[in-house]
Amino acid sequence: MDRTWRPKPRSQAVARALAWVTATIVPLMGILGLAGLTLTGSAPGLPVTTPRTHVALILGGLSLGARLRPRPSKARRWLSEALAASMALIGSVGLVQDLLGLEPTAGVLATLGARSSPLTGTSLLLLGLALLLPARDTGRVTARDGLTLAGMLVALLGLNGLLLGPLVAEGRAPFPIERSMGLNSSLALLLLGVGGLCVRPDRGFAGRITRDSLGGFLARRLVPVAMLGPTAVGAVLVVLSAEGLLRHEAPLPIFATLLSAAGVMLVLLSARALDVLELGQQRATAALAASEARYRGLLETTPTPLLMVDAQGRLRFVNTEAERLFGHSRDALLGREVRVLLPGGLLHEDAGEDEDRERPLEGIRADGGRVHLEARLRRVSGPEGMNLLITLRDVTEREHFIARLEKAREEAEVQRGLLQAVVNHAPVGVLFIDPERGTMVANRFAEVMLGPCAGGTPRQRGTYLNRVRYPDGRPLTFDELPSTRAFKTGRVVGPLEVLVVHREDGKTLPVLITAAPVPGPHGGIRGVVVTGQDLTPRKELERLREEYVSLISHDLRTPLQGITLRASLLRRQLREQHHLPREVMLTEAILRDVEWMSGMIEEMLEGSRMESRGLTLRRKSVDLARFLEEVLERDVPPTLRERFRLEVSTPPPLAWLDAARVERVMANLLTNAVKYGPEDRPVLVRAFMRDDEAVVSVRDEGPGLSPEEAEHLFDKYYRTRQGSAADTQGLGLGLYISRLIVEAHGGRIWVESQRGQGTTFSFALPPRPPGDEAPSVTERPGPEDAA
């Protein structure tokens, strides 16, 4: 490739390679000549190349090699010129010595060696001067090529005189005369001339031969034949005559005849070459026509409107898509000004500035409608001069979309401002957490509720981790945070009650936290929104309510005790009077109602104590099998014991519990099972280990519960609507108190039920104190516990 990175013609690459071969062979021939190894050897009668000629050939070859570098340095150029000047000096000295007839008998001439042929000196001088001229401008290239061709003609003259002399000599005279050039020197000088011409194959004589044109094609085939053909034919004839195969008078006529035949052959070869070129031109023309047809078909079928405008602003080409866009026929548009379609105008001078860059335009349709466009301009040279290719794109829909987008953005800004105002002034703490970036944004209420950061540092995720506690005072880990759980599970977590400890005064603030994931634009989770509600007012109200309930319950106990005492005395006296059975029955009814009312008051007091965290547990490790047997023995009437069936896994599970409190839970569950289960169906009580928890379940085969009832069954004062009269005798605190007892143990209680398929109450308790190692053997639940 050249400096413009365009690929060179193949002929130029061959010429360049030929120059490198010449720069290698010519010095090698000179070195072999100095060593006494020549093509003619020591044949008698043949001219011998002198040592100084061999030295000149070495210098000329090295000068040519130094000039062949693409960008030779200044030192390399100086070296090449010095070698070429030395070669020319040797040639001029030999020529002067021959012309003046000086014999090298003594002095300086003796060191120069024997006299050489004047043709050798002339050729060396001309080629040396040619190598001295740098090939930079056209004038120097012409002079260099002229000197080179003259030197090659002189060397060819010597070669022809050496080989073709016997054709005209009488008898069998030897090939050359005494002063002719040696074979080695003539061949080497011819090669050196060829290499000198090929130094710059893209300029001068070599450029004419190597160019990809008809003249270059013919020159590459005819010049070598015309230059070396007669020499080769004559040499063959001389050899045949010297060997006695031809008579003396035959070589010259044969030579002339062969030259005529060679001329005819050159003409025929030229004609064949022209035919080949014409056929190639026809194929190229056909390929060009096919390419033009494909290009026109591409322009016609492209979905992009295209216009071609000449220098006068008139339309020269309109494709099908442009016809459809503007509603005009092609015949009606060709030759008209482009202003018919684009009233804004397109100055041809602007194309250079806006080339390959889109500009907005407005077009006019045939029906007068306006269309928004984007145009890209490009200059295209053609046979009629410089044209302007306009590529259009209809952006009307995009403009409408942008307008709708701007309107939607304005509405979104209004909604964003409204949402920001609501969030900032809401009486609820709101935090947005980005788990990927680890950042957190809080509204004002959340900042007040959580307290300021240490040192005023920016809020990062986990900033308040050391301030958040469970209701029992235990700290939360990072993975236990509702935001972390919501981000990992993708579900709403909470509401969860936590305590926030303030750094300033150490006071705790009860907060109800809910974390919800925020979906991202591509279906992932963008972040988590955490809302926190200050429970201090609610806790205060609950405290006041519990105090009120406790006071009322305590005040009710005194009159109830008096009623119980007097009713008992009255019943005893009435029983002594055997003739008043009806009054005894009424007195017993009064005592039952008082006992029922005392039970409800006791439940209210118990629930109040538990809610105020006044419940003290006396826990120990209990064998559940033995514990359940004792509970069934104490809390189930003998008449109902046959309905209960106890199943305990092997080995019997252990639980860390307060036996008295858990017995109350069991008594409540067993009472409900007897109350709602059919009398002819058993009640199943089971105890087993599951997921490092001791689980106890009570299953009856009663009517079951609806999902709504099961959801609120453990709420305070909630009672089912089974329609039984027994349901109206309680306050709905039994299961609520059971839940408080189980949760106080660090466990959980739940119900599983469906309409018509019975009900299963279950609760799970820790099997050991916190920190103890897990037991080595646990039993997994059976199929009945899969729920």
Stockholm file with secondary structure:
# STOCKHOLM 1.0

chainA/1-787         MDRTWRPKPRSQAVARALAWVTATIVPLMGILGLAGLTLTGSAPGLPVTTPRTHVALILGGLSLGARLRPRPSKARRWLSEALAASMALIGSVGLVQDLLGLEPTAGVLATLGARSSPLTGTSLLLLGLALLLPARDTGRVTARDGLTLAGMLVALLGLNGLLLGPLVAEGRAPFPIERSMGLNSSLALLLLGVGGLCVRPDRGFAGRITRDSLGGFLARRLVPVAMLGPTAVGAVLVVLSAEGLLRHEAPLPIFATLLSAAGVMLVLLSARALDVLELGQQRATAALAASEARYRGLLETTPTPLLMVDAQGRLRFVNTEAERLFGHSRDALLGREVRVLLPGGLLHEDAGEDEDRERPLEGIRADGGRVHLEARLRRVSGPEGMNLLITLRDVTEREHFIARLEKAREEAEVQRGLLQAVVNHAPVGVLFIDPERGTMVANRFAEVMLGPCAGGTPRQRGTYLNRVRYPDGRPLTFDELPSTRAFKTGRVVGPLEVLVVHREDGKTLPVLITAAPVPGPHGGIRGVVVTGQDLTPRKELERLREEYVSLISHDLRTPLQGITLRASLLRRQLREQHHLPREVMLTEAILRDVEWMSGMIEEMLEGSRMESRGLTLRRKSVDLARFLEEVLERDVPPTLRERFRLEVSTPPPLAWLDAARVERVMANLLTNAVKYGPEDRPVLVRAFMRDDEAVVSVRDEGPGLSPEEAEHLFDKYYRTRQGSAADTQGLGLGLYISRLIVEAHGGRIWVESQRGQGTTFSFALPPRPPGDEAPSVTERPGPEDAA
#=GR chainA/1-787 SS CCTTCCCCCHHHHHHHHHHHHHHHHHHHHHHHHHTTCCSSTTCTTSCCCCHHHHHHHHHHHHHHHHHTSSSCCHHHHHHHHHHHHHHHHHHHHHHHHHHHTCCCSSTHHHHTCSCCCHHHHHHHHHHHHHHHSCCCSHHHHHHHHHHHHHHHHHHHHHHHHHHHHHHHSSSSCCSSCTTSCCHHHHHHHHHHHHHHHTSSTTSHHHHHHHSSSHHHHHHHHHHHHHHHHHHHHHHHHHHHHHTTSSCTTSHHHHHHHHHHHHHHHHHHHHHHHHHHHHHHHHHHHHHHHHHHHHHHHHHHHCSSCEEEECTTSBEEEECHHHHHHHCCCHHHHTTSBGGGTCTTCCCGGGHHHHBTSCEEEEEECTTSCEEEEEEEEEEEEETTEEEEEEEEEECHHHHHHHHHHHHHHHHHHHHHHHHHHHHHHCSSEEEEEETTTTEEEECHHHHHHHCCCGGGCCCBTTTTGGGEECTTSCBCCTTTSHHHHHHHHCSCEEEEEEEEECTTTCCEEEEEEEEEEEECTTSSEEEEEEEEEECHHHHHHHHHHHHHHHHHHHHHHHHHHHHHHHHHHHHHHHHHSTTCHHHHHHHHHHHHHHHHHHHHHHHHHHHHHHHTTCCCCCCEEEEHHHHHHHHHHHHSCGGGGGGEEEEECSSCCEEEECHHHHHHHHHHHHHHHHHHSCTTSCEEEEEEECSSCEEEEEEECSSCCCHHHHHHTTSTTCCCCCCCGGGGGSCSCHHHHHHHHHHHTTCEEEEEECTTSCEEEEEEECSSCTTCCCCSCCCCCCGGGCC
#=GC SS_cons         CCTTCCCCCHHHHHHHHHHHHHHHHHHHHHHHHHTTCCSSTTCTTSCCCCHHHHHHHHHHHHHHHHHTSSSCCHHHHHHHHHHHHHHHHHHHHHHHHHHHTCCCSSTHHHHTCSCCCHHHHHHHHHHHHHHHSCCCSHHHHHHHHHHHHHHHHHHHHHHHHHHHHHHHSSSSCCSSCTTSCCHHHHHHHHHHHHHHHTSSTTSHHHHHHHSSSHHHHHHHHHHHHHHHHHHHHHHHHHHHHHTTSSCTTSHHHHHHHHHHHHHHHHHHHHHHHHHHHHHHHHHHHHHHHHHHHHHHHHHHHCSSCEEEECTTSBEEEECHHHHHHHCCCHHHHTTSBGGGTCTTCCCGGGHHHHBTSCEEEEEECTTSCEEEEEEEEEEEEETTEEEEEEEEEECHHHHHHHHHHHHHHHHHHHHHHHHHHHHHHCSSEEEEEETTTTEEEECHHHHHHHCCCGGGCCCBTTTTGGGEECTTSCBCCTTTSHHHHHHHHCSCEEEEEEEEECTTTCCEEEEEEEEEEEECTTSSEEEEEEEEEECHHHHHHHHHHHHHHHHHHHHHHHHHHHHHHHHHHHHHHHHHSTTCHHHHHHHHHHHHHHHHHHHHHHHHHHHHHHHTTCCCCCCEEEEHHHHHHHHHHHHSCGGGGGGEEEEECSSCCEEEECHHHHHHHHHHHHHHHHHHSCTTSCEEEEEEECSSCEEEEEEECSSCCCHHHHHHTTSTTCCCCCCCGGGGGSCSCHHHHHHHHHHHTTCEEEEEECTTSCEEEEEEECSSCTTCCCCSCCCCCCGGGCC
//
